[in-house]
């Protein structure tokens, strides 16, 4: 598998992977810690939770 290649999962498979905690489309926490301040990360987490609840 070449690096940088995006993997597209079927909707059903993606739901299963998300349910078990594997989110291929989400950045890892380590990546977020390096790029964003704690305040920015908190704002992002709140917005994401708000969108998920709709």
C-alpha distance matrix in Angstrom:
0.0 3.8 6.5 9.2 7.8 10.3 10.3 13.7 15.4 18.6 21.7 22.8 19.6 19.5 23.2 22.6 19.9 22.2 25.1 23.7 23.0 19.2 19.0 15.5 17.4 19.7 19.6 20.2 23.8 23.3 21.9 25.0 27.4 26.4 26.7 29.6 33.1 34.0 36.2 33.5 31.2 34.1 34.9 31.3 31.3 34.7 33.7 30.7 32.9 35.5 33.2 31.9 35.5 36.4
3.8 0.0 3.8 6.5 6.1 9.6 10.9 14.4 16.9 20.3 23.1 24.7 21.7 21.0 24.7 24.6 21.7 23.6 26.8 25.6 24.3 20.6 19.7 16.1 17.3 19.4 18.8 19.8 23.3 22.5 20.7 23.7 26.1 24.8 24.8 27.9 31.5 32.8 34.9 32.0 30.1 33.3 33.8 30.3 30.8 34.2 33.1 30.2 32.8 35.3 33.0 32.1 35.8 36.6
6.5 3.8 0.0 3.8 5.5 8.7 10.7 14.4 16.9 20.5 22.9 24.7 21.7 20.4 24.0 24.1 20.9 22.2 25.6 24.4 22.6 19.0 17.8 14.2 15.1 16.8 15.7 16.6 20.1 19.1 17.1 20.2 22.5 21.0 21.1 24.3 27.8 29.2 31.4 28.5 26.6 29.9 30.5 27.1 27.8 31.2 30.2 27.6 30.3 32.8 30.7 29.9 33.7 34.6
9.2 6.5 3.8 0.0 3.8 6.4 9.4 12.7 15.7 19.2 21.2 23.4 20.8 19.1 22.6 23.3 20.1 21.0 24.6 23.9 21.9 18.3 16.5 12.8 12.8 14.6 13.7 15.4 18.8 18.2 15.6 18.3 21.0 19.6 19.1 22.1 25.7 27.3 29.1 26.0 24.4 27.7 27.9 24.4 25.3 28.7 27.3 24.8 27.8 30.0 27.8 27.4 31.2 31.8
7.8 6.1 5.5 3.8 0.0 3.8 6.4 9.7 12.8 16.2 18.6 20.8 18.3 16.9 20.6 21.3 18.6 19.8 23.4 22.9 21.4 17.7 15.9 12.1 12.3 15.0 15.0 16.9 20.6 20.5 18.1 20.5 23.5 22.5 21.8 24.5 28.2 29.5 31.1 27.9 26.1 29.2 29.2 25.6 26.3 29.4 27.9 25.1 27.9 30.0 27.5 26.8 30.6 31.1
10.3 9.6 8.7 6.4 3.8 0.0 3.8 6.4 9.7 13.1 15.1 17.6 15.3 13.6 17.3 18.4 15.8 16.7 20.4 20.3 18.9 15.3 13.2 9.5 9.2 12.4 13.2 15.5 19.2 19.8 17.5 19.3 22.6 22.2 21.2 23.4 27.0 28.0 29.4 26.1 24.2 27.0 26.8 23.1 23.7 26.6 24.9 22.0 24.7 26.8 24.1 23.3 27.1 27.4
10.3 10.9 10.7 9.4 6.4 3.8 0.0 3.8 6.4 9.9 12.3 14.4 11.9 10.7 14.5 15.3 13.0 14.5 17.9 17.8 17.0 13.4 11.8 8.3 9.1 12.6 14.1 16.1 19.8 20.9 19.0 20.8 24.1 24.1 23.4 25.4 28.8 29.3 30.7 27.7 25.4 27.8 27.9 24.1 24.1 27.0 25.4 22.2 24.4 26.6 23.9 22.6 26.2 26.7
13.7 14.4 14.4 12.7 9.7 6.4 3.8 0.0 3.8 6.7 9.0 11.5 9.8 8.7 12.4 13.8 12.2 13.5 16.8 17.5 17.0 13.8 12.0 9.2 9.4 13.2 15.5 17.9 21.4 22.9 21.1 22.3 25.8 26.1 25.1 26.6 30.0 30.3 31.3 28.2 26.0 28.1 27.8 24.0 23.9 26.4 24.6 21.3 23.4 25.2 22.2 20.8 24.3 24.4
15.4 16.9 16.9 15.7 12.8 9.7 6.4 3.8 0.0 3.8 6.3 8.0 6.0 5.6 9.3 10.3 9.3 11.1 13.9 14.7 14.9 12.0 10.9 9.1 10.0 13.5 16.4 18.3 21.6 23.5 22.2 23.2 26.6 27.4 26.7 27.9 31.0 30.9 31.9 29.1 26.5 28.2 28.1 24.4 23.8 26.1 24.6 21.0 22.6 24.5 21.7 19.7 23.0 23.3
18.6 20.3 20.5 19.2 16.2 13.1 9.9 6.7 3.8 0.0 3.8 5.5 5.2 6.0 8.6 10.0 10.4 12.0 14.2 15.6 16.4 14.2 13.3 12.2 12.8 16.2 19.4 21.3 24.5 26.7 25.5 26.1 29.5 30.6 29.7 30.6 33.6 33.3 34.0 31.3 28.8 30.1 29.8 26.2 25.4 27.2 25.6 22.1 23.2 24.9 21.8 19.8 22.6 22.6
21.7 23.1 22.9 21.2 18.6 15.1 12.3 9.0 6.3 3.8 0.0 3.8 5.5 5.0 6.2 8.7 9.9 10.4 12.3 14.5 15.3 13.8 12.6 12.5 12.5 15.4 19.0 21.0 23.8 26.4 25.3 25.4 28.8 30.3 29.2 29.7 32.4 31.8 32.3 29.6 27.1 28.0 27.6 24.1 23.1 24.6 22.9 19.5 20.4 21.8 18.7 16.5 19.1 19.0
22.8 24.7 24.7 23.4 20.8 17.6 14.4 11.5 8.0 5.5 3.8 0.0 3.8 5.4 5.2 6.4 8.8 10.0 10.7 12.8 14.5 13.5 13.3 13.8 14.7 17.2 20.7 22.2 24.8 27.6 26.9 27.1 30.3 32.0 31.3 31.7 34.2 33.3 34.0 31.6 28.8 29.5 29.4 26.1 24.6 26.1 24.8 21.2 21.5 23.2 20.5 17.8 20.0 20.3
19.6 21.7 21.7 20.8 18.3 15.3 11.9 9.8 6.0 5.2 5.5 3.8 0.0 3.8 5.4 5.1 6.1 8.5 9.8 10.9 12.5 10.8 11.1 11.2 12.9 15.5 18.7 19.8 22.6 25.1 24.6 25.2 28.3 29.8 29.4 30.1 32.8 32.0 33.0 30.7 27.7 28.7 29.0 25.5 24.0 26.0 25.0 21.3 21.8 24.0 21.5 18.7 21.3 22.1
19.5 21.0 20.4 19.1 16.9 13.6 10.7 8.7 5.6 6.0 5.0 5.4 3.8 0.0 3.8 5.4 5.1 6.0 8.5 10.1 10.6 8.8 8.0 8.4 9.5 12.0 15.4 16.8 19.6 22.2 21.5 21.9 25.0 26.6 26.0 26.6 29.2 28.5 29.4 27.0 24.1 25.1 25.3 21.8 20.4 22.5 21.4 17.7 18.4 20.6 18.1 15.5 18.4 19.3
23.2 24.7 24.0 22.6 20.6 17.3 14.5 12.4 9.3 8.6 6.2 5.2 5.4 3.8 0.0 3.8 5.5 5.1 6.1 8.8 9.9 9.6 9.3 11.0 11.8 13.5 17.0 18.2 20.4 23.4 23.1 23.0 25.9 28.0 27.4 27.5 29.8 28.6 29.3 27.2 24.2 24.7 24.9 21.7 19.8 21.4 20.5 16.9 16.9 19.0 16.7 13.6 16.0 17.1
22.6 24.6 24.1 23.3 21.3 18.4 15.3 13.8 10.3 10.0 8.7 6.4 5.1 5.4 3.8 0.0 3.8 5.4 5.1 6.5 8.8 8.6 9.8 11.6 13.5 14.9 18.1 18.6 20.8 23.6 23.8 24.0 26.7 28.7 28.7 29.0 31.1 29.8 30.9 29.0 25.8 26.3 27.0 23.8 21.7 23.5 23.1 19.4 19.1 21.6 19.8 16.5 18.6 20.2
19.9 21.7 20.9 20.1 18.6 15.8 13.0 12.2 9.3 10.4 9.9 8.8 6.1 5.1 5.5 3.8 0.0 3.8 5.4 5.4 6.4 5.1 6.6 8.2 10.7 11.9 14.8 15.1 17.5 20.1 20.3 20.8 23.4 25.3 25.5 26.0 28.3 27.1 28.5 26.6 23.3 24.2 25.1 21.9 19.9 22.2 22.0 18.2 18.4 21.2 19.5 16.5 19.1 20.9
22.2 23.6 22.2 21.0 19.8 16.7 14.5 13.5 11.1 12.0 10.4 10.0 8.5 6.0 5.1 5.4 3.8 0.0 3.8 5.5 5.0 5.1 5.3 8.3 9.7 10.1 13.3 13.8 15.7 18.8 18.9 18.8 21.5 23.7 23.6 23.7 25.8 24.4 25.5 23.6 20.4 20.9 21.7 18.6 16.4 18.5 18.4 14.6 14.6 17.5 15.9 12.8 15.5 17.5
25.1 26.8 25.6 24.6 23.4 20.4 17.9 16.8 13.9 14.2 12.3 10.7 9.8 8.5 6.1 5.1 5.4 3.8 0.0 3.8 5.4 7.4 8.8 11.9 13.4 13.5 16.5 16.5 17.9 21.1 21.7 21.5 23.7 26.3 26.4 26.2 27.9 26.1 27.2 25.8 22.4 22.4 23.4 20.7 18.0 19.7 20.0 16.4 15.5 18.3 17.2 13.7 15.5 17.9
23.7 25.6 24.4 23.9 22.9 20.3 17.8 17.5 14.7 15.6 14.5 12.8 10.9 10.1 8.8 6.5 5.4 5.5 3.8 0.0 3.8 5.8 8.7 11.6 14.0 13.9 16.2 15.5 16.9 19.7 20.8 21.0 22.9 25.4 26.1 26.1 27.9 26.0 27.6 26.4 22.8 23.1 24.6 21.9 19.2 21.3 22.0 18.4 17.7 20.9 20.1 16.7 18.7 21.2
23.0 24.3 22.6 21.9 21.4 18.9 17.0 17.0 14.9 16.4 15.3 14.5 12.5 10.6 9.9 8.8 6.4 5.0 5.4 3.8 0.0 3.8 6.2 9.5 11.6 10.7 12.8 11.9 13.2 16.1 17.2 17.3 19.2 21.7 22.4 22.4 24.1 22.3 24.0 22.8 19.1 19.7 21.3 18.6 15.9 18.4 19.2 15.7 15.3 18.7 18.1 15.1 17.4 20.1
19.2 20.6 19.0 18.3 17.7 15.3 13.4 13.8 12.0 14.2 13.8 13.5 10.8 8.8 9.6 8.6 5.1 5.1 7.4 5.8 3.8 0.0 3.8 6.2 9.0 8.9 11.0 10.4 12.7 15.2 15.7 16.4 18.8 20.7 21.2 21.9 24.1 22.9 24.7 23.0 19.5 20.7 22.1 19.0 16.9 19.8 20.1 16.5 16.9 20.2 19.1 16.4 19.3 21.5
19.0 19.7 17.8 16.5 15.9 13.2 11.8 12.0 10.9 13.3 12.6 13.3 11.1 8.0 9.3 9.8 6.6 5.3 8.8 8.7 6.2 3.8 0.0 3.8 5.5 5.5 8.3 9.0 11.6 14.3 14.0 14.4 17.2 19.0 18.9 19.5 22.0 21.2 22.6 20.5 17.3 18.7 19.6 16.2 14.7 17.6 17.3 13.7 14.8 17.9 16.4 14.2 17.5 19.4
15.5 16.1 14.2 12.8 12.1 9.5 8.3 9.2 9.1 12.2 12.5 13.8 11.2 8.4 11.0 11.6 8.2 8.3 11.9 11.6 9.5 6.2 3.8 0.0 3.8 5.7 7.9 9.2 12.6 14.5 13.6 14.7 17.8 18.8 18.6 19.8 22.8 22.5 24.1 21.6 18.7 20.7 21.4 17.8 17.0 20.1 19.4 15.9 17.6 20.5 18.5 16.8 20.3 21.8
17.4 17.3 15.1 12.8 12.3 9.2 9.1 9.4 10.0 12.8 12.5 14.7 12.9 9.5 11.8 13.5 10.7 9.7 13.4 14.0 11.6 9.0 5.5 3.8 0.0 3.8 6.7 9.4 12.5 14.7 13.0 13.4 16.9 17.9 16.9 17.9 21.0 21.0 22.1 19.3 16.8 18.9 19.0 15.2 15.0 17.9 16.7 13.4 15.7 18.2 16.0 14.8 18.6 19.6
19.7 19.4 16.8 14.6 15.0 12.4 12.6 13.2 13.5 16.2 15.4 17.2 15.5 12.0 13.5 14.9 11.9 10.1 13.5 13.9 10.7 8.9 5.5 5.7 3.8 0.0 3.8 6.4 9.0 11.5 10.1 10.0 13.4 14.9 14.1 14.7 17.6 17.4 18.6 16.0 13.2 15.3 15.8 12.2 11.7 15.0 14.3 11.2 13.5 16.3 14.8 13.8 17.4 18.9
19.6 18.8 15.7 13.7 15.0 13.2 14.1 15.5 16.4 19.4 19.0 20.7 18.7 15.4 17.0 18.1 14.8 13.3 16.5 16.2 12.8 11.0 8.3 7.9 6.7 3.8 0.0 3.8 6.5 8.3 6.4 6.9 10.3 11.3 10.8 12.0 15.0 15.3 17.0 14.5 11.8 14.6 15.5 12.1 12.1 15.8 15.4 12.9 15.4 18.3 17.2 16.6 20.1 21.8
20.2 19.8 16.6 15.4 16.9 15.5 16.1 17.9 18.3 21.3 21.0 22.2 19.8 16.8 18.2 18.6 15.1 13.8 16.5 15.5 11.9 10.4 9.0 9.2 9.4 6.4 3.8 0.0 3.8 5.4 5.3 6.6 8.8 10.3 11.1 12.3 14.8 14.6 17.0 15.1 12.0 14.6 16.4 13.5 12.9 16.6 17.2 14.7 16.5 19.8 19.3 18.3 21.5 23.7
23.8 23.3 20.1 18.8 20.6 19.2 19.8 21.4 21.6 24.5 23.8 24.8 22.6 19.6 20.4 20.8 17.5 15.7 17.9 16.9 13.2 12.7 11.6 12.6 12.5 9.0 6.5 3.8 0.0 3.8 5.4 5.1 6.1 8.7 10.0 10.3 12.1 11.3 14.1 12.9 9.5 11.9 14.4 12.1 11.2 14.9 16.1 14.3 15.7 19.0 19.2 18.5 21.2 23.8
23.3 22.5 19.1 18.2 20.5 19.8 20.9 22.9 23.5 26.7 26.4 27.6 25.1 22.2 23.4 23.6 20.1 18.8 21.1 19.7 16.1 15.2 14.3 14.5 14.7 11.5 8.3 5.4 3.8 0.0 3.8 5.4 5.1 6.3 8.8 10.2 12.0 12.0 15.2 14.1 11.4 14.3 16.7 14.8 14.4 18.1 19.2 17.7 19.3 22.5 22.7 22.1 25.0 27.4
21.9 20.7 17.1 15.6 18.1 17.5 19.0 21.1 22.2 25.5 25.3 26.9 24.6 21.5 23.1 23.8 20.3 18.9 21.7 20.8 17.2 15.7 14.0 13.6 13.0 10.1 6.4 5.3 5.4 3.8 0.0 3.8 5.5 5.3 6.3 8.6 11.4 12.4 15.1 13.1 10.9 14.4 16.0 13.7 14.2 17.9 18.3 16.8 19.1 21.9 21.6 21.5 24.7 26.6
25.0 23.7 20.2 18.3 20.5 19.3 20.8 22.3 23.2 26.1 25.4 27.1 25.2 21.9 23.0 24.0 20.8 18.8 21.5 21.0 17.3 16.4 14.4 14.7 13.4 10.0 6.9 6.6 5.1 5.4 3.8 0.0 3.8 5.4 5.2 5.7 8.4 9.1 11.5 9.4 7.1 10.6 12.2 10.1 10.8 14.4 15.0 13.9 16.2 18.9 19.0 19.2 22.1 24.1
27.4 26.1 22.5 21.0 23.5 22.6 24.1 25.8 26.6 29.5 28.8 30.3 28.3 25.0 25.9 26.7 23.4 21.5 23.7 22.9 19.2 18.8 17.2 17.8 16.9 13.4 10.3 8.8 6.1 5.1 5.5 3.8 0.0 3.8 5.6 5.7 6.9 7.4 10.6 9.8 7.7 10.9 13.2 12.1 12.5 15.8 17.1 16.5 18.3 21.0 21.6 21.8 24.4 26.6
26.4 24.8 21.0 19.6 22.5 22.2 24.1 26.1 27.4 30.6 30.3 32.0 29.8 26.6 28.0 28.7 25.3 23.7 26.3 25.4 21.7 20.7 19.0 18.8 17.9 14.9 11.3 10.3 8.7 6.3 5.3 5.4 3.8 0.0 3.8 6.0 8.0 9.9 12.9 11.5 10.5 14.0 15.7 14.5 15.6 18.8 19.6 19.1 21.3 23.8 24.1 24.5 27.3 29.3
26.7 24.8 21.1 19.1 21.8 21.2 23.4 25.1 26.7 29.7 29.2 31.3 29.4 26.0 27.4 28.7 25.5 23.6 26.4 26.1 22.4 21.2 18.9 18.6 16.9 14.1 10.8 11.1 10.0 8.8 6.3 5.2 5.6 3.8 0.0 3.8 7.1 9.8 11.7 9.5 9.2 13.0 13.9 12.5 14.4 17.4 17.5 17.3 20.0 22.1 22.1 23.0 25.9 27.5
29.6 27.9 24.3 22.1 24.5 23.4 25.4 26.6 27.9 30.6 29.7 31.7 30.1 26.6 27.5 29.0 26.0 23.7 26.2 26.1 22.4 21.9 19.5 19.8 17.9 14.7 12.0 12.3 10.3 10.2 8.6 5.7 5.7 6.0 3.8 0.0 3.8 6.5 8.0 5.8 6.1 9.7 10.5 9.8 11.9 14.5 15.0 15.3 17.8 19.6 20.1 21.3 23.8 25.4
33.1 31.5 27.8 25.7 28.2 27.0 28.8 30.0 31.0 33.6 32.4 34.2 32.8 29.2 29.8 31.1 28.3 25.8 27.9 27.9 24.1 24.1 22.0 22.8 21.0 17.6 15.0 14.8 12.1 12.0 11.4 8.4 6.9 8.0 7.1 3.8 0.0 3.8 5.4 5.2 6.3 8.7 10.0 10.7 12.3 14.4 15.5 16.5 18.4 20.0 21.3 22.5 24.5 26.4
34.0 32.8 29.2 27.3 29.5 28.0 29.3 30.3 30.9 33.3 31.8 33.3 32.0 28.5 28.6 29.8 27.1 24.4 26.1 26.0 22.3 22.9 21.2 22.5 21.0 17.4 15.3 14.6 11.3 12.0 12.4 9.1 7.4 9.9 9.8 6.5 3.8 0.0 3.8 5.5 5.1 6.1 8.7 9.9 10.4 12.3 14.3 15.2 16.4 18.2 20.0 20.9 22.5 24.8
36.2 34.9 31.4 29.1 31.1 29.4 30.7 31.3 31.9 34.0 32.3 34.0 33.0 29.4 29.3 30.9 28.5 25.5 27.2 27.6 24.0 24.7 22.6 24.1 22.1 18.6 17.0 17.0 14.1 15.2 15.1 11.5 10.6 12.9 11.7 8.0 5.4 3.8 0.0 3.8 5.4 5.1 6.3 8.7 9.9 10.7 12.4 14.2 15.4 16.5 18.5 19.9 21.3 23.2
33.5 32.0 28.5 26.0 27.9 26.1 27.7 28.2 29.1 31.3 29.6 31.6 30.7 27.0 27.2 29.0 26.6 23.6 25.8 26.4 22.8 23.0 20.5 21.6 19.3 16.0 14.5 15.1 12.9 14.1 13.1 9.4 9.8 11.5 9.5 5.8 5.2 5.5 3.8 0.0 3.8 5.4 5.2 6.2 8.6 10.0 10.7 12.2 14.3 15.3 16.6 18.3 20.1 21.6
31.2 30.1 26.6 24.4 26.1 24.2 25.4 26.0 26.5 28.8 27.1 28.8 27.7 24.1 24.2 25.8 23.3 20.4 22.4 22.8 19.1 19.5 17.3 18.7 16.8 13.2 11.8 12.0 9.5 11.4 10.9 7.1 7.7 10.5 9.2 6.1 6.3 5.1 5.4 3.8 0.0 3.8 5.5 5.1 6.1 8.6 9.9 10.5 12.2 14.1 15.3 16.3 18.4 20.4
34.1 33.3 29.9 27.7 29.2 27.0 27.8 28.1 28.2 30.1 28.0 29.5 28.7 25.1 24.7 26.3 24.2 20.9 22.4 23.1 19.7 20.7 18.7 20.7 18.9 15.3 14.6 14.6 11.9 14.3 14.4 10.6 10.9 14.0 13.0 9.7 8.7 6.1 5.1 5.4 3.8 0.0 3.8 5.4 5.1 6.2 8.6 9.8 10.5 12.2 14.2 15.2 16.6 18.8
34.9 33.8 30.5 27.9 29.2 26.8 27.9 27.8 28.1 29.8 27.6 29.4 29.0 25.3 24.9 27.0 25.1 21.7 23.4 24.6 21.3 22.1 19.6 21.4 19.0 15.8 15.5 16.4 14.4 16.7 16.0 12.2 13.2 15.7 13.9 10.5 10.0 8.7 6.3 5.2 5.5 3.8 0.0 3.8 5.5 5.2 6.2 8.6 9.9 10.5 12.3 14.2 15.5 17.0
31.3 30.3 27.1 24.4 25.6 23.1 24.1 24.0 24.4 26.2 24.1 26.1 25.5 21.8 21.7 23.8 21.9 18.6 20.7 21.9 18.6 19.0 16.2 17.8 15.2 12.2 12.1 13.5 12.1 14.8 13.7 10.1 12.1 14.5 12.5 9.8 10.7 9.9 8.7 6.2 5.1 5.4 3.8 0.0 3.8 5.5 5.2 6.1 8.5 9.8 10.6 12.1 14.3 15.8
31.3 30.8 27.8 25.3 26.3 23.7 24.1 23.9 23.8 25.4 23.1 24.6 24.0 20.4 19.8 21.7 19.9 16.4 18.0 19.2 15.9 16.9 14.7 17.0 15.0 11.7 12.1 12.9 11.2 14.4 14.2 10.8 12.5 15.6 14.4 11.9 12.3 10.4 9.9 8.6 6.1 5.1 5.5 3.8 0.0 3.8 5.5 5.1 6.1 8.5 9.9 10.4 12.3 14.6
34.7 34.2 31.2 28.7 29.4 26.6 27.0 26.4 26.1 27.2 24.6 26.1 26.0 22.5 21.4 23.5 22.2 18.5 19.7 21.3 18.4 19.8 17.6 20.1 17.9 15.0 15.8 16.6 14.9 18.1 17.9 14.4 15.8 18.8 17.4 14.5 14.4 12.3 10.7 10.0 8.6 6.2 5.2 5.5 3.8 0.0 3.8 5.4 5.1 6.1 8.6 9.8 10.6 12.7
33.7 33.1 30.2 27.3 27.9 24.9 25.4 24.6 24.6 25.6 22.9 24.8 25.0 21.4 20.5 23.1 22.0 18.4 20.0 22.0 19.2 20.1 17.3 19.4 16.7 14.3 15.4 17.2 16.1 19.2 18.3 15.0 17.1 19.6 17.5 15.0 15.5 14.3 12.4 10.7 9.9 8.6 6.2 5.2 5.5 3.8 0.0 3.8 5.4 5.0 6.2 8.5 9.9 11.0
30.7 30.2 27.6 24.8 25.1 22.0 22.2 21.3 21.0 22.1 19.5 21.2 21.3 17.7 16.9 19.4 18.2 14.6 16.4 18.4 15.7 16.5 13.7 15.9 13.4 11.2 12.9 14.7 14.3 17.7 16.8 13.9 16.5 19.1 17.3 15.3 16.5 15.2 14.2 12.2 10.5 9.8 8.6 6.1 5.1 5.4 3.8 0.0 3.8 5.4 5.2 6.1 8.7 10.2
32.9 32.8 30.3 27.8 27.9 24.7 24.4 23.4 22.6 23.2 20.4 21.5 21.8 18.4 16.9 19.1 18.4 14.6 15.5 17.7 15.3 16.9 14.8 17.6 15.7 13.5 15.4 16.5 15.7 19.3 19.1 16.2 18.3 21.3 20.0 17.8 18.4 16.4 15.4 14.3 12.2 10.5 9.9 8.5 6.1 5.1 5.4 3.8 0.0 3.8 5.5 5.0 6.2 8.9
35.5 35.3 32.8 30.0 30.0 26.8 26.6 25.2 24.5 24.9 21.8 23.2 24.0 20.6 19.0 21.6 21.2 17.5 18.3 20.9 18.7 20.2 17.9 20.5 18.2 16.3 18.3 19.8 19.0 22.5 21.9 18.9 21.0 23.8 22.1 19.6 20.0 18.2 16.5 15.3 14.1 12.2 10.5 9.8 8.5 6.1 5.0 5.4 3.8 0.0 3.8 5.5 5.3 6.7
33.2 33.0 30.7 27.8 27.5 24.1 23.9 22.2 21.7 21.8 18.7 20.5 21.5 18.1 16.7 19.8 19.5 15.9 17.2 20.1 18.1 19.1 16.4 18.5 16.0 14.8 17.2 19.3 19.2 22.7 21.6 19.0 21.6 24.1 22.1 20.1 21.3 20.0 18.5 16.6 15.3 14.2 12.3 10.6 9.9 8.6 6.2 5.2 5.5 3.8 0.0 3.8 5.4 5.4
31.9 32.1 29.9 27.4 26.8 23.3 22.6 20.8 19.7 19.8 16.5 17.8 18.7 15.5 13.6 16.5 16.5 12.8 13.7 16.7 15.1 16.4 14.2 16.8 14.8 13.8 16.6 18.3 18.5 22.1 21.5 19.2 21.8 24.5 23.0 21.3 22.5 20.9 19.9 18.3 16.3 15.2 14.2 12.1 10.4 9.8 8.5 6.1 5.0 5.5 3.8 0.0 3.8 5.5
35.5 35.8 33.7 31.2 30.6 27.1 26.2 24.3 23.0 22.6 19.1 20.0 21.3 18.4 16.0 18.6 19.1 15.5 15.5 18.7 17.4 19.3 17.5 20.3 18.6 17.4 20.1 21.5 21.2 25.0 24.7 22.1 24.4 27.3 25.9 23.8 24.5 22.5 21.3 20.1 18.4 16.6 15.5 14.3 12.3 10.6 9.9 8.7 6.2 5.3 5.4 3.8 0.0 3.8
36.4 36.6 34.6 31.8 31.1 27.4 26.7 24.4 23.3 22.6 19.0 20.3 22.1 19.3 17.1 20.2 20.9 17.5 17.9 21.2 20.1 21.5 19.4 21.8 19.6 18.9 21.8 23.7 23.8 27.4 26.6 24.1 26.6 29.3 27.5 25.4 26.4 24.8 23.2 21.6 20.4 18.8 17.0 15.8 14.6 12.7 11.0 10.2 8.9 6.7 5.4 5.5 3.8 0.0
